[in-house]
Amino acid sequence: MKKASAKANANIALIKYWGKRDENLILPQNGSISMTASGLTAHTTVDFSKNYGEDSLVLSGKRMGPGCKDYDDYVGRFLSVVRKEAGTRLKAKISSRNNFPTSAGLASSAAGFAALAAAVNEALGMKLNKKELSVLARRGSGSAARSVFGGFVEWKKGVKKDGSDSYARQIFPPEHWPEFWMLVCLSSRKEKKVKSRAGMQQTVATSPFYGCWLDSVSDDLKKVKRGILEKNFSLVGKTAEKNCLKMHALMMSTRPALIYWNAVTLEIINSVWRWREEGLECYFTVDAGPQVKIICLEDRIAELERKCRKIKGLKGLFITKPGEEPEIINRHLF
């Protein structure tokens, strides 16, 4: 047993996952593909010790532990899985912080649980391989399964009831397409009112279009995978944008409706469409939140950044490209 720290990047889904077939095991209804995003980083330290009477967590300066709903539903459940897998009863002290807003539609849970899974694996000497680490990270947050890898990543939905075949794999490393970049546009720094987990449950249960979503996702996956392989930017961008709009149509048809967008979100979306008509090729994608990610090639970054910074109400801007897998580091948070 030892204290361990890890860093992991968020990932931005090009083909989205929305809806679970098993809530407890966090098994998705459909597969997904993402880009691990450089620079959007979670830094996590974990320590297991007989000196701790209960688990504790400090997340971006906020203390929480057993009895706190956000803790119990996420970290508490995850630690129960870890202790069972590792064969230990030791309690854990965890500290984690992100260099980007938390619970705001920027995949902070993906980065956080990928970092926590990597740190837990190191601290407890579990010696998990990458596939096993992806499965473990998935038990904290579904999209964290993808952040275990760098570059372009596919999360297989799997078909087995025990979830053993639902894990992510790297389809291309970061160096395959280093010119593929994104601008992450913050339209709000507030936590979203409805978390993704609850939103998915509502959608699966109430959207009349959910079956259509599942029927169309496999074609989107094939197109994006082929587009990345061939470095066909137009194919990837068009497919990702269409897939994003389909997902948000699902959300809007949910009862009660889930509308994560705000006025700045819509302004950025309309700007992307206008810029594309003017010859500046770029596309957008939006996860479960108000933040818009503009997909572009590296040689367009400077021009797009200038344009984005003129948008009234923009709260911040991150520039990202294909990033690396989690790493164990020696800088501890406590």
Secondary structure, DSSP 4 states (H G I P E B T S, - for coil): ---EEEEEEEEEEEE----EEETTTTEESS-EEEEEEEEEEEEEEEEEETT-SS-EEEETTEEE-TT-HHIIIIIIHHHHHHHHHHT---EEEEEEEESS-SSSSS-HHHHHHHHHHHHHHHHTT----HHHHHHHHHTT-TTHHHHTS-SEEEE-----TT-TT--EEEEE-GGG-TTEEEEEEES--SPPSS-HHHHHHHHHHH-TTHHHHHHHHHHHHHHHHHHHHHT-HHHHHHHHHHHHHHHHHHHHTSSS------HHHHHHHHHHHHHHHTT---EEEE-SSS-EEEEEEGGGHHHHHHHHTTSTT--EEEEE-B-PPPEEES----
